[in-house]
């Protein structure tokens, strides 16, 4: 396995929740010499400085200050949350068995979650002498399982089954004697009395590289942790330019981005404003020479159902980065942003392909158009082609992730300067 692919697998296997993904990225940045900033403190930025900050335990933003003249921002946006099951408050359901009450987070495929070992991870708040503090928790063991109903009792199971989330998707904890034990286990992991919780189920299966040529990677949360890691690696390895490179990793994309940590918040806009204030730059002039890459995975043409793809714009796993287009601007790519990003990829030797939804199968949206409400700059929506989006175990091509890292390193090392209705790239 390539060292870069192993690094991706390590990140995926450590990111059992959006909070763990953020913590892993923060540790990666600190190991690379980045200094943490706090939003409630004054900032004093210096040329050559490398910085990062977090919000809400689940969003992260990092940037570098060039040593010379500064032209604008080169930004990327991706998200670290994924569809799944969130644990409810007062989650224990007792009776013949002890079960867990959960609710769906985002638009998920339910069936793949059943009949496989699960556990719980996320963050909790605990009571301390100084007030309330957040703690990461991850019960690292096979702890739960959502059992299927036998075919003998549900003869329609293979004919298209309607899942009732209040009945069919409640994980089994144990027998009657298990009552109270999971709550105690969580408090032990948290190191104190739990006052609040943001806990999620996760599957225990690790990331795997597979296929006769080891061409594919499967893991939990490829949408969108694969783009998170690719953008982060490109950010870390990009050469210095005259632009300020900005890495954004948001939360809450799967539920509309409307949280203090989401793309619909003022997080990015506020940080850009503070950067400009500290460096005595004019934000509006900086934005006039800025660019945003919105990176969120795309649907590959399915090997068993090619009819779901648009005939001329169907991405294939292993054929490069996907440019995503939509006439109604669910994706923000237009002629200008597509041209800029294609030119960067061409110079970097990275293949690019296009995606449109089939006309009668509308798709979802991404971070790009949400971010534009706060930071209005030319934006390209990209992703990596994958199968089984919003399953608990998704599949993509190994080489596409490596292509994204290469392309984003080239992007973050590029200076864009306004030139009439276009941009000069250097």
Secondary structure, DSSP 4 states (H G I P E B T S, - for coil): --HHHHHHHHHHHH-SSHHHHHHHHHHHHHHTTPEE--TTS-----TT-EEEEEETTTEEEEEE--SS----EEEEEEE----EEEEEEEEEE-SSEEEEEEEEESS---GGGTTS-EEEEEEEEEEETTEEEEEEEE--S--BB-PPPPTTT-TTTTS-----TTTTTPPEEEEGGGTTHHHHHHHHHHTS-EEEEEEEEEE-PPPEEESTT--EEEETTHHHHHHHHHHHHHHHHPPP-SSEEEEEEES-GGGTS-STTSTTSSHHHHHHHHHHHHHT--HHHHHTT-EEEEE--EEPPPSS-GGGB-TTS---TTS-EEEE--TTSSS---HHHHHHHHHHHHHHT--EEEE-B-TTS-----HHHHHHTTS-SEEEEEE-EEESTTSSSEEEEHHHHHHHHHHHHHHHT--EEEETTEEEE-
